[in-house]
């Protein structure tokens, strides 16, 4: 868990305090009611139709904070939310509203109704980032009709908040000045993106840290993003950007 001490400190002391008491909109009230009804369905009966409805409403539904409000799972921090009110569960949180001030800047995913090693749902940081970029938690399903659009600029494909979180993650593992280059878009489906990182195993504190980074960078990225390391030839004359 030491890799994420820099995130734990923020989550334990300040994250919950940023929410404000605000009246719920009609959309939020509708989505909250829908999500509560859906979560009453036993897990064994939750099919694809259930999933589609849940994903359609969860971003705008109001949830209550858990105590503690940030928990760890597989070395990653998740903001823990509950669909049922507890004695001290104020104020409410709406994922769509908290993504900018809390989730994206503090490097957290979201887990809903965690219980031991189980939960009703969890979004990685990359899922939250995809929602910020594309307005949806997940990329289009395989075979979905492609929507024609102009390629996004680099700042939109990897916003500054996400760059900072990635930079801090890599620096904690020993990479002093991580850099990235944007490769092909739409090479494996609509909205897909290839990232080329400019570091090598020698840049890390240990080989274990290098493998940890390569195995877990995906948690920070949308699910249709891929990444690899730049070879010596790729480094020559290419426009790498500091994270």
SEVEXRO-981222 format. One record per residue (C-alpha): residue number from 1; residue in three letters; x, y, z. Coordinates in pm, whole numbers, plus 32768, in hexadecimal, padded with zeros to 4 digits. Layout:
BEGIN
(logu NUM; "Ala"; (X; Y; Z))
...
//
This chain:
BEGIN
(logu 1; "Unk"; (8000; 8000; 8000))
(logu 2; "Unk"; (812A; 80E3; 801C))
(logu 3; "Unk"; (8112; 8138; 7EAA))
(logu 4; "Unk"; (7FD6; 81FD; 7EF3))
(logu 5; "Unk"; (802B; 82B2; 8037))
(logu 6; "Unk"; (8019; 83FA; 7F79))
(logu 7; "Unk"; (7EAE; 83AD; 7F23))
(logu 8; "Unk"; (7E4E; 831D; 8075))
(logu 9; "Unk"; (7EAA; 845D; 812A))
(logu 10; "Unk"; (7DC0; 8529; 8052))
(logu 11; "Unk"; (7CA3; 842F; 8069))
(logu 12; "Unk"; (7CB5; 8402; 81E2))
(logu 13; "Unk"; (7CB4; 8571; 8240))
(logu 14; "Unk"; (7C18; 864B; 8139))
(logu 15; "Unk"; (7B51; 85A3; 8028))
(logu 16; "Unk"; (7A00; 8593; 80D5))
(logu 17; "Unk"; (7A14; 86F8; 814C))
(logu 18; "Unk"; (7A08; 8781; 7FEB))
(logu 19; "Unk"; (789C; 8726; 7FB2))
(logu 20; "Unk"; (7795; 8832; 7FE2))
(logu 21; "Unk"; (762A; 881F; 804A))
(logu 22; "Unk"; (7564; 885D; 7F0E))
(logu 23; "Unk"; (73FE; 8807; 7EAE))
(logu 24; "Unk"; (73E4; 86D9; 7DCB))
(logu 25; "Unk"; (7378; 8717; 7C66))
(logu 26; "Unk"; (724F; 8663; 7BD0))
(logu 27; "Unk"; (7341; 8593; 7AFD))
(logu 28; "Unk"; (7406; 852D; 7C31))
(logu 29; "Unk"; (72CB; 84D1; 7CEF))
(logu 30; "Unk"; (7255; 83FA; 7BCC))
(logu 31; "Unk"; (73A7; 8350; 7BA6))
(logu 32; "Unk"; (73C5; 8318; 7D1D))
(logu 33; "Unk"; (7276; 826A; 7D2A))
(logu 34; "Unk"; (72CB; 8195; 7BFD))
(logu 35; "Unk"; (741D; 812B; 7C88))
(logu 36; "Unk"; (738B; 80D3; 7DDD))
(logu 37; "Unk"; (7283; 7FFC; 7D33))
(logu 38; "Unk"; (7389; 7F51; 7C59))
(logu 39; "Unk"; (746A; 7F07; 7D83))
(logu 40; "Unk"; (734B; 7E4F; 7E2A))
(logu 41; "Unk"; (735E; 7D49; 7D15))
(logu 42; "Unk"; (7425; 7C18; 7D8D))
(logu 43; "Unk"; (7578; 7C03; 7CE7))
(logu 44; "Unk"; (7529; 7AB5; 7C4B))
(logu 45; "Unk"; (740A; 7B59; 7B8E))
(logu 46; "Unk"; (74CD; 7C84; 7B07))
(logu 47; "Unk"; (74E4; 7C55; 7990))
(logu 48; "Unk"; (7557; 7D30; 7870))
(logu 49; "Unk"; (7416; 7DFA; 7875))
(logu 50; "Unk"; (7451; 7E3E; 79E8))
(logu 51; "Unk"; (75B5; 7EAC; 79A0))
(logu 52; "Unk"; (7549; 7F99; 788B))
(logu 53; "Unk"; (744B; 8040; 796D))
(logu 54; "Unk"; (753C; 8058; 7A8F))
(logu 55; "Unk"; (7651; 80F5; 79BE))
(logu 56; "Unk"; (7558; 81E6; 7923))
(logu 57; "Unk"; (74F2; 8270; 7A79))
(logu 58; "Unk"; (7614; 823D; 7B6A))
(logu 59; "Unk"; (76D8; 8377; 7B0D))
(logu 60; "Unk"; (75B7; 845C; 7B6C))
(logu 61; "Unk"; (7539; 839F; 7C9C))
(logu 62; "Unk"; (7574; 841E; 7DFF))
(logu 63; "Unk"; (7638; 8341; 7EEE))
(logu 64; "Unk"; (76A3; 8358; 8057))
(logu 65; "Unk"; (780F; 8350; 80C8))
(logu 66; "Unk"; (7898; 8226; 8183))
(logu 67; "Unk"; (797D; 8230; 82B1))
(logu 68; "Unk"; (7A9A; 8226; 825B))
(logu 69; "Unk"; (7A4B; 82DC; 8119))
(logu 70; "Unk"; (7B82; 8256; 8066))
(logu 71; "Unk"; (7BD9; 80E4; 8062))
(logu 72; "Unk"; (7CE9; 801A; 7FB9))
(logu 73; "Unk"; (7CB7; 7EFC; 7EC6))
(logu 74; "Unk"; (7DDB; 7E58; 7E12))
(logu 75; "Unk"; (7EBA; 7F7F; 7E78))
(logu 76; "Unk"; (7DCC; 807E; 7DDF))
(logu 77; "Unk"; (7CF9; 8185; 7E92))
(logu 78; "Unk"; (7B81; 818A; 7E65))
(logu 79; "Unk"; (7A8A; 828A; 7EE7))
(logu 80; "Unk"; (7987; 81B4; 7F9B))
(logu 81; "Unk"; (7818; 8209; 7F69))
(logu 82; "Unk"; (76DB; 8173; 7FF7))
(logu 83; "Unk"; (7581; 816B; 7F5E))
(logu 84; "Unk"; (74E1; 8164; 80B8))
(logu 85; "Unk"; (74F1; 8277; 81BA))
(logu 86; "Unk"; (75AB; 823F; 8301))
(logu 87; "Unk"; (759D; 830B; 843E))
(logu 88; "Unk"; (76B9; 83F4; 83D9))
(logu 89; "Unk"; (7697; 83D7; 825E))
(logu 90; "Unk"; (7687; 8545; 81FD))
(logu 91; "Unk"; (76AB; 85E9; 8108))
(logu 92; "Unk"; (7655; 8521; 7FD1))
(logu 93; "Unk"; (7745; 84EC; 7EAF))
(logu 94; "Unk"; (76FC; 84DE; 7D3B))
(logu 95; "Unk"; (7810; 8441; 7C67))
(logu 96; "Unk"; (77D6; 8531; 7B47))
(logu 97; "Unk"; (7815; 8658; 7C31))
(logu 98; "Unk"; (792F; 85C9; 7D03))
(logu 99; "Unk"; (7A07; 854E; 7BE3))
(logu 100; "Unk"; (7AB0; 869E; 7BA7))
(logu 101; "Unk"; (7AF4; 870F; 7D0D))
(logu 102; "Unk"; (7B3A; 85C1; 7DB1))
(logu 103; "Unk"; (7B63; 848F; 7CD4))
(logu 104; "Unk"; (7C35; 850B; 7BB1))
(logu 105; "Unk"; (7D1B; 85ED; 7C79))
(logu 106; "Unk"; (7D50; 84F9; 7D98))
(logu 107; "Unk"; (7D7B; 83C3; 7CC3))
(logu 108; "Unk"; (7C56; 82F6; 7D42))
(logu 109; "Unk"; (7B59; 8205; 7CB9))
(logu 110; "Unk"; (7A00; 81CE; 7D4B))
(logu 111; "Unk"; (796F; 809E; 7DFA))
(logu 112; "Unk"; (77FC; 8081; 7E47))
(logu 113; "Unk"; (7784; 7FC0; 7F78))
(logu 114; "Unk"; (78CC; 7F11; 7FCA))
(logu 115; "Unk"; (78AD; 7DE8; 80B3))
(logu 116; "Unk"; (79E7; 7D23; 8103))
(logu 117; "Unk"; (7A7C; 7CB9; 7FB6))
(logu 118; "Unk"; (7935; 7CF8; 7EFD))
(logu 119; "Unk"; (7875; 7E2A; 7E84))
(logu 120; "Unk"; (774B; 7E80; 7DAD))
(logu 121; "Unk"; (7827; 7F37; 7CB1))
(logu 122; "Unk"; (797E; 7FD3; 7C8A))
(logu 123; "Unk"; (7A10; 80CC; 7B94))
(logu 124; "Unk"; (7B86; 80EB; 7B64))
(logu 125; "Unk"; (7C30; 823D; 7B3F))
(logu 126; "Unk"; (7C3F; 81EF; 79CA))
(logu 127; "Unk"; (7AC5; 81C0; 79C0))
(logu 128; "Unk"; (7A95; 8314; 7A65))
(logu 129; "Unk"; (7B8E; 83AA; 796F))
(logu 130; "Unk"; (7AD0; 8314; 784A))
(logu 131; "Unk"; (7991; 83B1; 78D2))
(logu 132; "Unk"; (7A41; 8500; 78DD))
(logu 133; "Unk"; (7AC2; 84DD; 7777))
(logu 134; "Unk"; (799E; 8432; 76CB))
(logu 135; "Unk"; (7872; 8452; 77B0))
(logu 136; "Unk"; (7866; 82D9; 77ED))
(logu 137; "Unk"; (7919; 81F7; 78E4))
(logu 138; "Unk"; (796C; 80EE; 77E3))
(logu 139; "Unk"; (79D3; 80EE; 7673))
(logu 140; "Unk"; (78D7; 8081; 756D))
(logu 141; "Unk"; (78A0; 7F0A; 755F))
(logu 142; "Unk"; (7955; 7E45; 7455))
(logu 143; "Unk"; (7898; 7E61; 730E))
(logu 144; "Unk"; (77E6; 7FA3; 7371))
(logu 145; "Unk"; (77BA; 809C; 7259))
(logu 146; "Unk"; (78D5; 8196; 7251))
(logu 147; "Unk"; (787F; 8304; 727E))
(logu 148; "Unk"; (7947; 83E1; 7194))
(logu 149; "Unk"; (79FE; 84F9; 7247))
(logu 150; "Unk"; (7B3D; 85C1; 722F))
(logu 151; "Unk"; (7C65; 8535; 72F4))
(logu 152; "Unk"; (7C75; 85CB; 744E))
(logu 153; "Unk"; (7D9D; 86A8; 74A9))
(logu 154; "Unk"; (7E9A; 8618; 759C))
(logu 155; "Unk"; (7E14; 86E9; 76BC))
(logu 156; "Unk"; (7CBC; 864C; 7692))
(logu 157; "Unk"; (7D3B; 84E8; 7668))
(logu 158; "Unk"; (7E00; 84FD; 77AD))
(logu 159; "Unk"; (7D8F; 8629; 787D))
(logu 160; "Unk"; (7E7C; 86DF; 7965))
(logu 161; "Unk"; (7DE7; 8645; 7AA1))
(logu 162; "Unk"; (7E24; 84E5; 7A1B))
(logu 163; "Unk"; (7F85; 853E; 79B0))
(logu 164; "Unk"; (7FD4; 85B8; 7B0D))
(logu 165; "Unk"; (7F4D; 8479; 7BAA))
(logu 166; "Unk"; (8015; 83A0; 7AB8))
(logu 167; "Unk"; (814C; 8473; 7AF2))
(logu 168; "Unk"; (8131; 8450; 7C6B))
(logu 169; "Unk"; (80F9; 82D8; 7C4D))
(logu 170; "Unk"; (8230; 82AA; 7B75))
(logu 171; "Unk"; (8308; 8397; 7C41))
(logu 172; "Unk"; (82B4; 82D7; 7D7E))
(logu 173; "Unk"; (8341; 81A5; 7CD0))
(logu 174; "Unk"; (8482; 8259; 7C6F))
(logu 175; "Unk"; (8446; 82F5; 7B17))
(logu 176; "Unk"; (84C6; 8456; 7B49))
(logu 177; "Unk"; (8435; 84FB; 7A12))
(logu 178; "Unk"; (8338; 8418; 7962))
(logu 179; "Unk"; (82D9; 8478; 77FE))
(logu 180; "Unk"; (81CF; 83FC; 770F))
(logu 181; "Unk"; (8184; 8408; 759C))
(logu 182; "Unk"; (802F; 83D6; 74FE))
(logu 183; "Unk"; (8026; 82C7; 73F7))
(logu 184; "Unk"; (7F10; 825A; 7310))
(logu 185; "Unk"; (7DA1; 829B; 7354))
(logu 186; "Unk"; (7C89; 81B0; 72E7))
(logu 187; "Unk"; (7D7C; 8094; 72A3))
(logu 188; "Unk"; (7CA5; 7F9F; 7368))
(logu 189; "Unk"; (7B53; 8046; 7376))
(logu 190; "Unk"; (7AA5; 8196; 73A1))
(logu 191; "Unk"; (7B58; 8278; 7498))
(logu 192; "Unk"; (7C7D; 818F; 74CD))
(logu 193; "Unk"; (7DCE; 8226; 7516))
(logu 194; "Unk"; (7F33; 81A9; 7522))
(logu 195; "Unk"; (8024; 8240; 761E))
(logu 196; "Unk"; (819C; 821B; 75FC))
(logu 197; "Unk"; (825D; 8254; 7740))
(logu 198; "Unk"; (83C3; 82CA; 7745))
(logu 199; "Unk"; (845E; 8207; 7864))
(logu 200; "Unk"; (851B; 80C2; 7892))
(logu 201; "Unk"; (8542; 7FC1; 79AA))
(logu 202; "Unk"; (8680; 8071; 7A18))
(logu 203; "Unk"; (85B7; 81A9; 7A6F))
(logu 204; "Unk"; (84FF; 80F8; 7B8B))
(logu 205; "Unk"; (856B; 80B9; 7CF0))
(logu 206; "Unk"; (855F; 7F43; 7CAF))
(logu 207; "Unk"; (84F9; 7E4B; 7BA4))
(logu 208; "Unk"; (83C9; 7DF6; 7C78))
(logu 209; "Unk"; (835E; 7F62; 7C69))
(logu 210; "Unk"; (8384; 7F5E; 7AEE))
(logu 211; "Unk"; (82A9; 7E2A; 7ACD))
(logu 212; "Unk"; (81AC; 7EBF; 7BC1))
(logu 213; "Unk"; (8191; 7FF6; 7AE9))
(logu 214; "Unk"; (816E; 7F39; 79A2))
(logu 215; "Unk"; (8065; 7E53; 7A33))
(logu 216; "Unk"; (7F99; 7F68; 7AD2))
(logu 217; "Unk"; (7FA8; 809C; 79F3))
(logu 218; "Unk"; (7E68; 801B; 7955))
(logu 219; "Unk"; (7DA8; 806C; 7A97))
(logu 220; "Unk"; (7DE2; 81DE; 7A50))
(logu 221; "Unk"; (7D75; 81D2; 78E2))
(logu 222; "Unk"; (7C33; 819D; 781E))
(logu 223; "Unk"; (7C02; 8031; 77C1))
(logu 224; "Unk"; (7C42; 806A; 764F))
(logu 225; "Unk"; (7D92; 8113; 768D))
(logu 226; "Unk"; (7ECC; 8047; 765B))
(logu 227; "Unk"; (802F; 8098; 76C1))
(logu 228; "Unk"; (8191; 8025; 7680))
(logu 229; "Unk"; (82F6; 8099; 76A9))
(logu 230; "Unk"; (83B5; 8164; 75AB))
(logu 231; "Unk"; (84E8; 80BD; 7518))
(logu 232; "Unk"; (8625; 8179; 74C7))
(logu 233; "Unk"; (85B5; 81B7; 7362))
(logu 234; "Unk"; (8463; 823D; 73CD))
(logu 235; "Unk"; (850B; 8336; 74B7))
(logu 236; "Unk"; (85CE; 83DC; 73A2))
(logu 237; "Unk"; (8527; 8519; 7327))
(logu 238; "Unk"; (83CE; 84C7; 73B1))
(logu 239; "Unk"; (82FE; 85C4; 7470))
(logu 240; "Unk"; (82EC; 852D; 75CC))
(logu 241; "Unk"; (8231; 85FF; 76C9))
(logu 242; "Unk"; (8271; 8617; 783D))
(logu 243; "Unk"; (815B; 857F; 790B))
//
